[in-house]
């Protein structure tokens, strides 16, 4: 891989890490999908940084659970569904969107929520 491609992937990976960190504090911005993308980008541009992110004490466990088992913790499932529900209520109350828009957003959130809930939970590890 040439240097310019490696730097582009590395820059995108750091951008994804930044968005993931912002997602910790902003409830409507998901953290883990950005970090999963960051790990993928790091694995192609800097395996050392991919290993660092996978071993990170805060970010590593959910990334490893997803990579190894396709699993999402019960706490993360509850948080995701709760925050999606709150966002939908906020949309409905604050913006009073047309019925069709509300139905479309509700449908998308329902599908995303169903996918999240359907994932297995990580096995209990000693």
C-alpha positions as CSV (number, residue, x, y, z in Angstrom):
1,X,0.0,0.0,0.0
2,X,1.4,3.4,-0.9
3,X,2.1,6.1,1.6
4,X,-0.8,8.4,0.6
5,X,-3.4,5.6,0.9
6,X,-2.0,4.6,4.2
7,X,-2.2,8.2,5.5
8,X,-5.7,8.6,4.2
9,X,-6.9,5.4,6.0
10,X,-5.0,6.4,9.1
11,X,-6.7,9.9,9.1
12,X,-10.1,8.3,8.6
13,X,-9.5,5.9,11.4
14,X,-8.6,8.7,13.8
15,X,-11.7,10.6,12.6
16,X,-13.8,7.5,13.5
17,X,-12.2,7.3,16.9
18,X,-13.0,11.0,17.5
19,X,-16.6,10.5,16.4
20,X,-16.8,7.5,18.7
21,X,-15.5,9.5,21.6
22,X,-18.0,12.3,20.9
23,X,-20.7,9.5,20.8
24,X,-20.0,8.8,24.5
25,X,-21.3,12.2,25.4
26,X,-24.0,12.7,22.7
27,X,-26.8,10.1,23.1
28,X,-27.9,10.2,19.4
29,X,-24.4,9.5,18.1
30,X,-23.4,5.8,18.4
31,X,-20.0,5.0,19.7
32,X,-19.3,1.4,18.8
33,X,-20.0,1.5,15.0
34,X,-17.5,4.3,14.6
35,X,-15.0,2.4,16.7
36,X,-15.6,-0.8,14.7
37,X,-14.9,1.2,11.5
38,X,-11.8,2.7,13.1
39,X,-10.4,-0.8,14.0
40,X,-11.0,-1.9,10.4
41,X,-9.3,1.2,9.0
42,X,-6.4,0.8,11.5
43,X,-6.0,-2.8,10.6
44,X,-5.3,-1.7,7.0
45,X,-3.1,1.3,7.8
46,X,-1.5,0.5,11.2
47,X,-1.9,-2.9,12.8
48,X,-0.2,-1.6,15.9
49,X,-3.0,1.0,16.4
50,X,-5.7,-1.7,15.6
51,X,-4.2,-3.8,18.4
52,X,-4.1,-0.8,20.7
53,X,-7.8,-0.1,20.1
54,X,-8.9,-3.7,20.5
55,X,-6.9,-3.8,23.8
56,X,-8.2,-0.5,25.1
57,X,-9.7,-1.0,28.6
58,X,-12.9,1.0,27.8
59,X,-13.4,0.5,24.0
60,X,-11.8,-3.0,23.6
61,X,-14.4,-5.3,25.3
62,X,-17.4,-4.4,23.1
63,X,-15.2,-4.4,20.0
64,X,-13.9,-7.8,20.8
65,X,-17.3,-9.1,21.7
66,X,-18.6,-8.0,18.3
67,X,-15.6,-9.3,16.4
68,X,-15.5,-12.7,18.1
69,X,-19.1,-13.4,18.8
70,X,-21.3,-10.8,16.9
71,X,-22.4,-10.1,20.5
72,X,-23.8,-7.0,22.1
73,X,-24.0,-6.7,25.9
74,X,-27.4,-6.4,27.6
75,X,-26.5,-3.0,29.0
76,X,-25.6,-1.7,25.5
77,X,-28.9,-3.2,24.0
78,X,-31.0,-1.5,26.7
79,X,-29.1,1.8,26.3
80,X,-29.5,1.7,22.5
81,X,-33.2,0.9,22.5
82,X,-33.9,3.4,25.2
83,X,-32.0,6.2,23.5
84,X,-33.6,5.4,20.1
85,X,-37.1,5.6,21.8
86,X,-36.3,8.9,23.5
87,X,-35.0,10.3,20.2
88,X,-38.2,9.3,18.5
89,X,-40.3,10.9,21.2
90,X,-38.2,14.0,21.0
91,X,-38.7,14.1,17.2
92,X,-42.4,13.7,17.5
93,X,-42.9,16.3,20.3
94,X,-40.3,18.9,19.3
95,X,-40.7,18.9,15.5
96,X,-44.2,17.5,14.9
97,X,-43.1,16.0,11.6
98,X,-45.6,14.9,9.0
99,X,-47.1,11.5,9.7
100,X,-45.3,9.8,6.8
101,X,-41.9,11.1,8.0
102,X,-42.7,9.9,11.6
103,X,-43.7,6.5,10.2
104,X,-40.5,6.2,8.2
105,X,-38.3,7.1,11.1
106,X,-40.2,4.8,13.4
107,X,-39.8,2.0,10.9
108,X,-36.1,2.5,10.6
109,X,-35.6,2.7,14.3
110,X,-37.7,-0.4,14.9
111,X,-35.6,-2.4,12.4
112,X,-32.4,-1.1,13.9
113,X,-33.7,-1.9,17.4
114,X,-34.8,-5.4,16.4
115,X,-31.4,-6.1,14.9
116,X,-29.7,-4.9,18.1
117,X,-31.9,-6.9,20.4
118,X,-31.6,-10.0,18.2
119,X,-27.8,-10.2,18.6
120,X,-26.5,-12.6,21.2
121,X,-25.0,-11.4,24.5
122,X,-21.3,-12.0,25.1
123,X,-20.5,-15.2,27.0
124,X,-19.5,-14.6,30.6
125,X,-15.7,-14.7,30.7
126,X,-13.7,-15.3,33.9
